[in-house]
Amino acid sequence: QLERLGTFVERRRATYAAYKDALKDVPGIEFMPEASYGRCTHWLTCLTVDPSLSGGVRSEDILKALAQNGIEARPVWKPLHMQPLFAGAECVGGQVAERLFANGVCLPSGSGVTPESQGRVIDVVRGCFN
């Protein structure tokens, strides 16, 4: 796999770029920016949706629409401090993690995502905003 790592990374970066470009005009959607000091692999392509800017569309609306169309997606990971095992543990930055969890969606972004399947995802996400 290491010999093919560069190819995998380029595929994932292309998937991220295609989602970002196709959804750039959708109000309330934001993608994680790439830091100026590094090069992201985009192992996951995640977006956040701000209901106050999206006309009330929420992340759960997008997840539900994708599921209804047979497209697997999920929320971003639940913050550790919200999980029972870590109840009572010290938490730093919890509000940021909670906001990302409440508003985040991980789109299909594996190395094998085809342009056709990505087009279906884009169509369904855009359809949530009509």
C-alpha positions as CSV (number, residue, x, y, z in Angstrom):
1,Q,0.0,0.0,0.0
2,L,2.8,2.4,0.7
3,E,4.0,2.2,-2.9
4,R,0.5,3.4,-3.9
5,L,0.1,6.0,-1.1
6,G,0.7,9.0,-3.4
7,T,-2.1,7.8,-5.8
8,F,-4.5,7.3,-2.9
9,V,-3.8,10.8,-1.5
10,E,-4.2,12.4,-4.9
11,R,-7.6,10.7,-5.4
12,R,-8.8,11.9,-2.0
13,R,-7.6,15.4,-2.6
14,A,-9.4,15.4,-6.0
15,T,-12.6,14.1,-4.3
16,Y,-12.4,16.9,-1.7
17,A,-11.7,19.5,-4.4
18,A,-14.7,18.3,-6.5
19,Y,-17.1,18.5,-3.5
20,K,-15.8,21.9,-2.5
21,D,-16.1,23.3,-6.0
22,A,-19.6,21.8,-6.6
23,L,-21.0,23.0,-3.3
24,K,-19.2,26.4,-3.0
25,D,-22.3,28.4,-3.7
26,V,-24.6,26.6,-1.3
27,P,-25.4,28.9,1.6
28,G,-24.2,27.7,5.0
29,I,-21.9,25.0,3.8
30,E,-18.2,25.2,4.7
31,F,-15.3,22.8,4.2
32,M,-12.3,22.5,6.3
33,P,-9.6,24.8,4.9
34,E,-6.1,23.5,4.2
35,A,-3.4,24.9,6.6
36,S,-0.8,27.1,4.9
37,Y,2.0,25.1,6.5
38,G,1.1,21.6,5.3
39,R,-0.6,19.5,2.7
40,C,-3.8,17.7,3.8
41,T,-4.4,14.1,2.7
42,H,-8.2,14.7,2.9
43,W,-8.6,11.2,4.3
44,L,-12.1,12.3,5.1
45,T,-14.1,15.0,3.3
46,C,-16.2,16.7,6.0
47,L,-18.4,19.8,5.7
48,T,-20.2,21.8,8.3
49,V,-23.6,23.4,7.7
50,D,-24.8,26.5,9.6
51,P,-28.6,26.4,9.9
52,S,-28.7,30.1,10.5
53,L,-27.2,30.6,7.0
54,S,-28.6,27.6,5.2
55,G,-32.3,28.5,5.4
56,G,-32.7,26.0,8.3
57,V,-31.1,23.0,6.7
58,R,-29.2,21.0,9.3
59,S,-26.6,18.3,9.1
60,E,-29.1,15.7,10.1
61,D,-31.3,16.7,7.1
62,I,-28.4,16.1,4.8
63,L,-27.6,12.7,6.4
64,K,-31.2,11.6,6.2
65,A,-31.5,12.6,2.5
66,L,-28.2,10.8,1.7
67,A,-29.4,7.7,3.5
68,Q,-32.8,7.8,1.7
69,N,-30.9,7.7,-1.6
70,G,-28.7,4.7,-0.5
71,I,-25.6,6.8,0.1
72,E,-23.6,6.1,3.2
73,A,-22.5,9.2,5.1
74,R,-22.1,9.9,8.8
75,P,-21.7,12.7,11.3
76,V,-18.2,13.7,12.3
77,W,-16.9,11.8,15.3
78,K,-18.6,12.3,18.6
79,P,-16.2,14.2,20.9
80,L,-14.6,12.1,23.6
81,H,-15.8,14.3,26.4
82,M,-19.4,13.5,25.4
83,Q,-18.9,9.7,25.6
84,P,-19.7,7.9,28.9
85,L,-16.2,6.6,29.4
86,F,-14.9,10.1,29.7
87,A,-17.7,11.6,31.7
88,G,-16.1,13.9,34.4
89,A,-12.7,14.0,32.7
90,E,-11.1,17.3,32.0
91,C,-12.2,18.9,28.7
92,V,-10.4,21.6,26.8
93,G,-12.1,23.2,23.7
94,G,-15.3,21.2,24.2
95,Q,-17.6,23.8,22.7
96,V,-15.7,23.7,19.4
97,A,-15.9,19.9,19.3
98,E,-19.6,20.0,20.2
99,R,-20.3,22.5,17.4
100,L,-18.5,20.4,14.8
101,F,-20.3,17.2,16.0
102,A,-23.7,19.0,15.8
103,N,-23.1,20.5,12.4
104,G,-20.6,18.2,10.6
105,V,-21.1,15.7,7.9
106,C,-18.6,13.2,6.5
107,L,-19.2,12.7,2.8
108,P,-18.2,9.5,0.9
109,S,-14.5,10.1,0.1
110,G,-12.7,6.8,-0.2
111,S,-10.1,6.3,-2.8
112,G,-12.6,4.3,-4.9
113,V,-15.3,7.1,-5.1
114,T,-16.1,7.5,-8.7
115,P,-17.1,10.8,-10.4
116,E,-20.5,9.3,-11.0
117,S,-21.1,8.4,-7.4
118,Q,-19.7,11.7,-6.3
119,G,-22.2,13.4,-8.6
120,R,-25.1,11.6,-6.9
121,V,-23.9,12.8,-3.5
122,I,-23.6,16.4,-4.8
123,D,-27.1,16.2,-6.3
124,V,-28.6,15.0,-3.1
125,V,-26.8,17.5,-0.9
126,R,-27.8,20.4,-3.3
127,G,-31.4,19.0,-3.3
128,C,-31.6,19.6,0.5
129,F,-31.3,23.4,-0.2
130,N,-34.1,23.7,-2.8
